[in-house]
Structures are given as structure tokens and as C-alpha cells.
Amino acid sequence: MPELLLELLSEEIPARMQARAAEDLSRLLSARIAPLLEGEPRAFHGPRRLTLTATLRAAVVTEGREERGPRVGAPEQALQGFLRKHGAAREALSEQNGFWVLNKPGERVESAAMLARELPPLLRGFPWPKSMRWGASGFAWVRPLRRVLCLLDGEPVRFALAEGADEAHGLVSGDTTEGHRVMAPGAFAVRGFADYEAGLRQRRVVLDAAERADLIRKGVASLAAGEALEVVPDEALVAEVAGLVEWPVPLLGRIDDAFMDLPPEVMRSTMRANQKYFSLRRPGGGAAPRFAVVANIEATDGGAAVAAGNERVLRARLSDARFFWDLDRKQKLEDFLPKLDSVVFHAKLGTQGERVRRLEALAALIAPMVGANMALAARAARLAKADLASGMVGEFPELQGVMGRYYALNGGEDARIADAVGTHYQPLGPNDGVPREPTAVAVALADKLDQLAGFFVVGERPTGSGDPFALRRSALGVIRIVRENGLRLALLHVLEHAVKEAEASALWAQGEPLRRAAEEFERHGGTDLASMPGRHSQEVQVPGSDRWVNQACLDLLHFLAERLRVQLRAEGARHDLVAAVFGAAPDDDLVRLLARADALKALVEGPDGPNLLTAYRRAANILRIEDKKDGPHTGAPDPALLRAPEEAALAEALDRAAPAARERLAAEDFAGAMAELAALRPPLDAFFDRVTVNDADPELRRNRLRLLASLRDAMDAVADLSKIEG
């Protein structure tokens, strides 16, 4: 079958756009020529080219179709116009339901013709995040497009991407491409993918990005090993550099000894962000006075001049970092705090200074719950954001927290406070660790819960796939900290405090009239935020409790439970069981929630579980149907109307099991509570086997429905079994 080879050669494509562009090219072309495709296309990307190869059918026969024309009896001009449009003769028409109908038979379309027809509009509308036009061309591409290579079975497929003069500037497809810009300049012709790939390699271009990344990874590691060093792992940097070079040539450079007293994170950020260098370290973990750079050429001097040039550039960069490091250490970390009062955190929530005050109070509240000292936690929270006003973090935002730790230690702060400042952003991702020391745990939880509360209060909640403030990540961070440290944390109490503080900040940020109202309210001794002017939040009752809380608190609790469910699903665990126990009563203790879910798992996967679930669903379905007719059927069943021995036995078993299950839940004996439910299975099976619920006697029917309702309510108090899948 014919082989398609398509290459789009341009000036340098930003590395961050290359992989997505290759995926888009494959997806869009597959959609346009789907009838021709045999298997999936293969796409490649690099600094200067997007390439796609696929196996196609030689031709495809399109399906015949009918085209409805004018009504019978319409003016002759309308009929002639219809025939001209479709290039048909009058004899090809037939009459159907009062209309002229043209039966167009299927036609054979050659693959080359379809490609020449479909590729130009695809490329003109290619979805680059940013694109540009150049010269007199109306054609847009991410960077100036220099060549289009399109071959089908070794023969060029000709098409133009622009008209007129632009055709002379390389915007017409052909059979030529180019190798490395410096080491093998000039065009060469190819006849197929194997010839193309080999020709590029011969001309110092590695086509496959994964192969380039592997060459970089192994080459840098080999050079480091030769110096008895190791590479600081950075797969994101490997992928980025693979998008910058076509012919990777790793080299080692030396770091001036004068900069080796800088924090290793500073040196690493300087090298990575500005120069795309790889950091090396000693086997014990200390920073090494060496770095790796990946060149795009094989220099005749073995890369000595390239390495020396990069060393000079790095000295200048590290000198800048040295300036910020020395300048920031001239003052204590706390001295940066006043600057945060002029830094906006969010327009609806005020400044970073206001947020620091919220974190300080929230961390002190959480501290006793996690075994931390209140004063230490409050102090750490007060300093946690101070480094945002430092020169170093202004230059390298990714070092926030890290620099705070160094500056806290430099200012003589307690090591626990410094470590809490340094780790309070953790975990930053699924592979990042969580804080373990109690002070750090308190501050990390305060940071994430304040962020969640604040944005929920002002209505900036995640919607669909949109999450501009990374609230899902914050929620998963809370969950991981609680789970991995086994914390028995009353989240609802903490959320109430966080929401009230966030509401106060939101009111203050709304403007001068509300500020004056808030000041007046406070001056007169007001303490109940619910009565403050401008506050519109709603108080709701917690299901299964007599407790009333702000609606935002309950929404946050549901949000955290849903994130927990998502995390369990990612782990391959029974996430539906969490939904079932949370549905019985929103539990703000995640450790207890998971313990209940584990006990429920033992029940549903045990010998009684499947039959018990079946009986529960049967009872729930009956009640749902009958309640629509004349329900609800609530209240205790009348013992005098329990005529059948099976229904009397079920009522007796239910009278024993329901209060016993509640007592065991209150004592956190979740396995025992599930065992009480399991004891209902034999009488429940017998009831459904021998008792007709919808009896002809209306009194008996209503009584039996009330019995089923009592059963459903007793089981729902332990877990909402309707949420269990399968």
C-alpha cells in the first residue's frame, strides 16, 4: 500500500509547542482522510520540523447519495440551475414525493487527489497557540515555514499553501528537505520514510524526540560518571532540551568556586531557567562545581570553546543571583512583611499581607489538632509568605518557600519554623512528599485550607476542566497530608474558621463603604459575621446532625470528599465506598471516613454482601415507585399488622440491628456496625421470598412499605448503599 510522508520544515518551533503540534497534525489529518488510512499515523517533532508518516489505500470509492432538487412543477430556471450545480443531465433525475431527486453514484477518489485537496485547508487552519505571518503571504504558521515535503509512494503530491508570488518562497509542496542547519546545510531529495530518516541522520538530524532525549540523558550521565558525579534528575528539562537540539552533543562546564557557597537550589534554578543547563551533584548529595550543557553541533575542538562560552555566561548569571542573595540577607525575613500589604493576593480577597494574618490565626487553630506548638505554628505561618517580597524570589518565583527557609535560618529562627516555611507548599505534585513535622503540617494545612476557603467564598470555584487557582491540587494536598500522617482532624471546625476569616477579607476588599460598615460593626462589639452588612452567605444544616454551618463549609467538605474519591480511583481502590459512607452523613474526619469505607468493603465483598445489596436495592426501588403513588410511607410499622411470620421476624431483627449499629458507629466500631447490617440478610431474604409487599389489603400494603422504609433508613444511616457500584 502507498506510504505517505509529510514534513513541514520551518524556523525554530518553541519546544513547549512541539509535542502538541505533532499530536494535532496526526489527529486532524486522520479525521480528514479517514477512509484512506490503514492503521494509525506516526508523528515526529523537533526544533525545525513536524513529520508524519502513514500507510494509505491507493484510492477510495465514496458512497452514493441522493440530492433533492426543486419541486416538480418548479420554474425551469430553478431546475436548470440545480443540474448545472451538480453537473448532471435531466435524464439522471427521478421523481420522489413531489420533488426531483438526483441519484449521485459513488466515485473513485485517488489518494493523491484527496491529499492535495485536504492538506491545504488543514495547514491554513492549524491550531497553533500563537502564529505569525511573514512577507506578502497570508499564510500563518508558528514560525516562517520554509519547505513542505509531501510524498505518496515515493512521488510528490503537489499543492500550494499560498497564491502568486509566495509560491516562489517555498510554500508549494515538493520532494526535498534539509538536514542540520550548520553541519549539513542545503536541500536533498527523498523517496520515502526510510530514505528520509536515514538521510537526516547522515546530515546530523535525529528525527525522533524520544531518541534525542535518550541520547541527552545517557550522554550527560556518562560525562558526570567520568567525574565521579551524578546528574540531578530533571525529566522536564530533558524533554525541553530535546526540543531545542537536532543533534545532541553533551558537554561539561565548570562553575567558578566563588559561587559554590550559594544555595544549591539557587544555582540549579539559575542554570535551568536561564540557560537550560543540567545540575550535577556529588554522590553524598552536595552540589558539584560542574554543569552539563547540550550543544547542537559537533565542534572541531571537542566542544572546548562552546563549554568556555557557557561558563562565561553562567558566571554572569550567578553574579546576578549572588547580588540578590547578599542583598536579601541584609535584613531579617520578618522585615519583608510590610511589603506584602501592597501585593494583591486576589482582587476579591485583598492583599498578601491580609492573607498572612489569616494564615497565622488558622495555623494556631490547627496546631493542637496535629500535635504542634501553637506559638511556633503561628510564627511559621506569619513568615511563610515573607520571601515573596525578596529579590531572589522576585527573580526566581519557583524558589518561594525554599528561600524563606534559608532567610529564616539566617535570621536565627527556630529550625522547626524554618522547615515549616520551606515545606508549606508541599506536596506540589503526586510524586512530591508531604510535610511530617507537626509545625510544618499545621502551616501547610493552613495554607491550603485558606486558599480553598477564600476562593469558594468569592465564587471562584473549579468548573469542568477549568481550575485557574489550582484548587483541586490544594484539596489533594490536604487529603495526602491527612492520610499519610494519619491525622484525626475535625475539618469542618477548621473550615468554619477559614470561611469566616475569608469572608471578612472579602468584605474588606469590596471597597470603602463596606470597610466603614465593618469598622462600625467591630466598634460596637459585633462578633457575629452573619449580621454584618454586605454578607450574603447562607447557613445550612449538616445532614444527619443538628449543627448549622456556612454553605461554603459544606460545599468544601463535599469537594474534599470528591477529591478523595478521585484519588482512590487513581489508586485502583473502591472509591464508590467512600461516596456511600459520606452519603450517609458528611464526615469531616478523613481517617474515620476511610476506616468506615474499609469496613463497608469487608461487608460488600463478604458472603452476605451481594445478597444484602440486592435486597436493599429491591426495597429502595419498591419504595421509589410506591411513594410516587401515595407516599411517603414513613413512620414505624404497626406490630399488630405484621401478619406473616417473615415480616415479624424482619421487624424484630431490624429493632435489634438499627440501634446496635448506631451505637457501634458512635464508638467507631465500624466493623461491628457492618456486622449488624449483615445480620439482616437472612430475615430479609425470607421476607422477599414469602411476603407480597403490595398486598390487596391496603392496610397491610402500607404497613409493609413502612417496614421497608424503616429498613432503608436504618441501612442508610450506616452507608448509602445506593452509591455502591456493581
DAUR-V718218 format. One record per backbone hydrogen bond with DSSP energy under -0.5 kcal/mol. CO is the residue of the C=O (numbers start at 0). NH is the residue of the N-H. E is the energy in kcal/mol with one decimal. If there is no record, write none. Layout:
((CO NH E) (CO NH E))
This chain:
((1 55 -2.8) (2 152 -2.6) (3 53 -1.6) (4 150 -2.8) (5 51 -2.8) (6 8 -0.6) (6 148 -2.7) (7 9 -0.5) (7 49 -1.5) (8 145 -2.7) (8 146 -2.0) (13 16 -1.7) (13 17 -0.7) (14 17 -0.9) (14 18 -0.6) (16 20 -2.0) (17 21 -2.3) (18 22 -2.1) (19 23 -2.6) (20 24 -2.6) (21 25 -2.2) (22 26 -2.6) (23 27 -3.0) (24 28 -2.2) (25 29 -2.1) (26 30 -1.8) (27 31 -1.7) (28 32 -2.3) (30 33 -0.5) (32 35 -1.8) (32 36 -1.0) (33 36 -0.7) (35 56 -2.3) (36 38 -0.5) (37 54 -0.5) (41 52 -2.5) (43 50 -2.4) (46 12 -3.5) (47 9 -3.1) (48 45 -1.5) (49 7 -2.6) (50 43 -3.0) (51 5 -2.9) (52 41 -2.9) (53 3 -3.4) (54 37 -2.5) (57 110 -2.5) (59 61 -0.6) (59 108 -3.4) (64 103 -3.0) (65 67 -0.5) (66 101 -2.9) (69 99 -2.6) (70 73 -2.1) (74 77 -0.6) (74 78 -1.5) (75 79 -2.5) (76 80 -2.2) (77 81 -1.9) (78 82 -2.0) (79 83 -2.5) (80 84 -2.2) (81 85 -1.5) (82 86 -0.7) (82 87 -2.1) (83 86 -0.7) (88 91 -1.6) (89 92 -1.8) (91 102 -0.9) (93 95 -0.5) (93 100 -3.2) (95 98 -1.9) (97 71 -2.6) (98 95 -2.9) (99 68 -3.7) (100 93 -2.2) (100 102 -0.6) (101 66 -2.6) (101 103 -0.8) (102 104 -0.7) (103 64 -2.3) (106 61 -3.0) (106 108 -0.5) (107 109 -0.5) (108 59 -2.2) (109 113 -2.1) (110 114 -2.5) (111 115 -2.4) (112 116 -1.5) (113 117 -2.6) (114 118 -2.6) (116 120 -0.5) (117 121 -1.4) (118 122 -2.7) (119 123 -2.4) (120 124 -1.5) (122 125 -1.2) (125 127 -1.9) (131 140 -2.1) (133 136 -1.4) (140 131 -3.1) (143 10 -1.8) (146 8 -2.4) (147 149 -0.5) (147 173 -2.2) (148 6 -2.8) (149 156 -2.6) (150 4 -2.4) (151 154 -1.7) (154 151 -3.0) (155 157 -0.6) (158 172 -2.6) (162 165 -1.4) (163 166 -1.7) (164 167 -1.5) (165 168 -2.0) (165 170 -1.0) (166 169 -0.8) (170 160 -3.0) (170 161 -0.5) (173 149 -2.3) (174 189 -2.1) (176 187 -2.3) (179 183 -1.2) (183 178 -0.7) (185 178 -0.9) (187 176 -2.3) (191 195 -2.6) (192 196 -3.2) (193 197 -2.3) (194 198 -2.4) (195 199 -2.3) (196 200 -2.2) (197 201 -2.4) (198 202 -1.2) (199 204 -1.7) (200 203 -1.6) (202 179 -2.4) (204 206 -0.7) (207 211 -2.1) (208 212 -2.6) (209 213 -2.0) (210 214 -2.4) (211 215 -2.3) (212 216 -2.8) (213 217 -2.7) (214 218 -2.3) (215 219 -2.6) (216 220 -1.9) (217 221 -2.3) (218 222 -2.0) (219 223 -2.4) (220 224 -2.6) (221 225 -1.7) (222 226 -0.6) (223 226 -1.4) (223 228 -2.6) (224 227 -1.8) (227 282 -0.5) (229 280 -2.6) (230 232 -0.6) (233 237 -1.9) (234 238 -2.4) (235 239 -2.1) (236 240 -2.9) (237 241 -2.1) (238 242 -0.8) (239 242 -0.9) (240 243 -1.9) (240 244 -1.3) (245 205 -2.7) (248 294 -2.7) (250 292 -2.5) (252 290 -2.2) (255 258 -2.1) (256 259 -1.3) (258 261 -1.7) (262 265 -0.8) (262 266 -1.9) (263 267 -2.6) (264 268 -2.4) (265 269 -2.6) (266 270 -2.6) (267 271 -2.6) (268 272 -2.7) (268 273 -0.5) (269 273 -1.4) (269 274 -0.6) (270 274 -0.9) (270 275 -0.7) (270 276 -2.3) (271 275 -0.9) (277 291 -2.3) (278 231 -2.6) (279 287 -1.9) (280 229 -2.3) (281 284 -2.3) (285 281 -3.4) (287 289 -1.1) (288 254 -2.4) (289 279 -0.9) (290 252 -3.1) (291 277 -3.0) (292 250 -2.9) (292 294 -0.7) (294 248 -2.0) (296 298 -0.9) (298 301 -1.4) (300 303 -0.8) (302 306 -2.7) (303 307 -2.5) (304 308 -2.4) (305 309 -2.0) (306 310 -2.1) (307 311 -1.9) (308 312 -1.9) (309 313 -2.5) (310 314 -2.1) (311 315 -1.6) (312 316 -2.0) (313 317 -3.1) (314 318 -1.8) (315 319 -1.6) (316 320 -2.0) (317 321 -2.7) (318 322 -2.0) (319 323 -1.8) (320 324 -2.6) (321 325 -2.7) (322 326 -2.4) (323 327 -2.9) (324 328 -1.4) (326 329 -1.4) (327 330 -1.3) (331 334 -1.0) (332 335 -1.7) (333 336 -1.5) (335 338 -1.1) (335 339 -0.6) (336 339 -1.8) (336 340 -0.5) (337 340 -1.2) (338 341 -1.5) (339 342 -1.2) (339 351 -0.7) (339 352 -1.9) (341 343 -0.6) (342 351 -3.2) (345 348 -1.7) (345 349 -1.2) (349 344 -1.9) (349 345 -1.8) (350 354 -1.8) (351 355 -2.4) (352 356 -1.5) (353 357 -1.6) (354 358 -2.8) (355 359 -2.3) (356 360 -1.6) (357 361 -2.5) (358 362 -2.9) (359 363 -1.6) (360 364 -1.6) (361 365 -2.1) (362 366 -2.3) (363 367 -0.7) (365 368 -1.2) (365 369 -1.0) (366 369 -1.2) (366 371 -2.9) (367 370 -0.6) (372 376 -2.5) (373 377 -2.6) (374 378 -2.3) (375 379 -2.7) (376 380 -2.4) (377 381 -2.1) (378 382 -1.6) (379 383 -1.1) (382 385 -1.2) (382 386 -0.5) (384 387 -1.8) (385 388 -1.8) (386 389 -1.6) (389 393 -1.7) (390 394 -1.6) (391 395 -2.9) (395 398 -2.4) (396 399 -1.7) (398 402 -2.6) (399 401 -0.8) (400 404 -1.9) (401 405 -1.5) (402 406 -2.9) (403 407 -2.3) (404 408 -2.3) (405 409 -2.4) (406 410 -1.5) (407 412 -2.5) (408 411 -1.5) (413 417 -2.4) (414 418 -2.7) (415 419 -1.9) (416 420 -2.3) (417 421 -2.1) (418 422 -1.6) (419 423 -1.0) (422 425 -1.6) (428 431 -1.5) (436 440 -2.4) (437 441 -2.5) (438 442 -2.0) (439 443 -2.6) (440 444 -2.5) (441 445 -2.1) (442 446 -2.5) (443 447 -2.0) (444 448 -2.9) (445 449 -2.3) (446 450 -1.6) (447 451 -2.3) (448 452 -2.7) (449 453 -2.8) (450 454 -2.0) (451 455 -2.0) (452 456 -2.4) (453 457 -1.8) (454 459 -2.6) (455 458 -1.0) (458 460 -0.9) (462 465 -2.6) (465 462 -1.9) (466 469 -1.9) (469 473 -1.7) (470 474 -2.5) (471 475 -2.5) (472 476 -2.1) (473 477 -2.2) (474 478 -2.4) (475 479 -2.6) (476 480 -2.4) (477 481 -2.4) (478 482 -3.0) (479 483 -2.8) (480 484 -1.2) (481 485 -0.6) (481 486 -2.2) (482 485 -0.9) (486 488 -1.2) (486 590 -0.5) (488 490 -1.6) (489 493 -1.5) (490 494 -3.2) (491 495 -2.2) (492 496 -1.6) (493 497 -2.6) (494 498 -3.0) (495 499 -2.2) (496 500 -2.4) (497 501 -2.3) (498 502 -2.6) (499 503 -2.0) (500 504 -2.1) (501 505 -2.6) (502 506 -2.6) (503 507 -2.1) (504 508 -2.2) (505 509 -0.7) (506 509 -0.9) (507 510 -0.9) (510 514 -1.9) (511 515 -2.7) (512 516 -2.0) (513 517 -2.7) (514 518 -2.8) (515 519 -2.6) (516 520 -2.5) (517 521 -2.4) (518 522 -2.5) (519 523 -1.5) (520 525 -2.4) (521 524 -1.8) (526 528 -1.0) (527 530 -1.7) (528 531 -1.5) (531 534 -1.6) (537 550 -3.1) (539 548 -3.1) (541 544 -1.6) (546 541 -3.2) (548 539 -3.4) (549 552 -0.9) (549 553 -1.5) (550 554 -2.6) (551 555 -2.3) (552 556 -2.2) (553 557 -2.3) (554 558 -2.2) (555 559 -2.6) (556 560 -2.3) (557 561 -2.4) (558 562 -2.2) (559 563 -2.3) (560 564 -2.1) (561 565 -2.2) (562 566 -2.5) (563 567 -2.5) (564 568 -2.2) (565 569 -2.1) (566 570 -1.6) (567 572 -2.9) (568 571 -1.2) (572 574 -1.7) (573 576 -0.9) (573 577 -0.6) (574 578 -1.5) (575 579 -1.8) (576 580 -2.4) (577 581 -2.6) (578 582 -1.8) (579 583 -1.0) (579 719 -3.0) (580 584 -1.1) (585 587 -0.5) (587 490 -1.6) (587 589 -0.8) (588 592 -2.6) (589 593 -2.4) (590 594 -1.9) (591 595 -2.5) (592 596 -2.0) (593 597 -2.4) (594 598 -2.1) (595 599 -2.4) (596 600 -2.3) (597 601 -2.0) (598 602 -1.5) (599 603 -2.9) (600 604 -2.2) (602 605 -1.2) (602 608 -0.6) (605 609 -0.6) (607 611 -2.3) (608 612 -2.8) (609 613 -2.3) (610 614 -2.4) (611 615 -2.5) (612 616 -2.6) (613 617 -2.1) (614 618 -2.5) (615 619 -2.8) (616 620 -2.5) (617 621 -2.3) (618 622 -2.4) (619 623 -2.3) (620 624 -2.1) (621 625 -2.8) (622 626 -2.7) (623 627 -0.9) (624 628 -0.7) (625 629 -2.2) (626 630 -1.7) (631 633 -1.1) (636 638 -0.6) (637 640 -1.6) (638 641 -1.4) (640 642 -1.8) (643 647 -1.9) (644 648 -2.3) (645 649 -2.0) (646 650 -2.4) (647 651 -2.3) (648 652 -2.4) (649 653 -2.6) (650 654 -2.2) (651 655 -1.4) (652 656 -2.9) (653 657 -2.5) (654 658 -0.5) (655 659 -1.3) (656 660 -2.9) (657 661 -2.0) (658 662 -2.3) (659 663 -2.2) (660 664 -2.3) (661 665 -2.4) (662 666 -1.6) (663 668 -3.3) (664 667 -1.7) (667 669 -1.2) (668 672 -2.0) (669 673 -2.3) (670 674 -2.0) (671 675 -1.9) (672 676 -1.6) (673 677 -2.4) (674 678 -1.5) (676 679 -1.9) (677 680 -1.6) (679 683 -2.0) (680 684 -2.8) (681 685 -2.2) (682 686 -2.1) (683 687 -2.1) (684 688 -1.7) (685 689 -2.0) (686 690 -2.3) (690 692 -0.7) (692 694 -2.1) (695 697 -0.6) (696 700 -2.5) (697 701 -2.5) (698 702 -2.2) (699 703 -2.5) (700 704 -2.2) (701 705 -2.1) (702 706 -1.9) (703 707 -2.2) (704 708 -2.4) (705 709 -2.4) (706 710 -2.1) (707 711 -2.9) (708 712 -2.7) (709 713 -2.2) (710 714 -2.2) (711 715 -2.7) (712 716 -1.5) (713 717 -0.5) (714 717 -1.0) (714 718 -2.6) (718 720 -1.6) (719 722 -1.9) (720 723 -1.5))
